[in-house]
Amino acid sequence: MNNPYNKHYSQESYFGKPYPGLVDFFENYPNRNVVLDLGCGQGRDALFLGRIGYRVVGIDISDVGIQQLNEVAQQEKLQVEGFVGDIYSFGITNEYDVVLLDSMFHFYKNDVEKETRLFHRIIEEIKPGGLVCNFMQKGNK
């Protein structure tokens, strides 16, 4: 598959480690449930979550990132599995207790409508009592 992230993911751990706020939140969250990580990339969050006892399904458009995630998950025998897919069309089923979006929304002028539609769809599709976790960095804009 030809997409811009495949080039970035030729570098191991391209986006680094999970954000401290994300780590703190999930380490202290009382339920180790099933997490859907939309836009999981190479799996920095998905693998972390798997290591602390969550079952994770990761979705990303990069086949290179998904391959890397799955290799590590298999080596470490984690309950983490990645699939190549488009987060904008992937269905949110009752299987998932938590939907994780880490740095997925930027709400730039050209993206705000598409991202808002996705967020509304997630809210509509997530099971009752489900949790949507949206982590984003504060930027100058």
Protein Blocks (a to p, Z undefined) as FASTA:
>chain_A
ZZfklmmmmpghklopadfklmmmmmmpmbdcddddehklnommmmmmmmnopacddddf
blklmmmmmmmmmmnopabddddddfklpccdfkbmbdcdehkbgoiaklmmmmmmmmmm
mmmmpcghiacdddddddfZZ
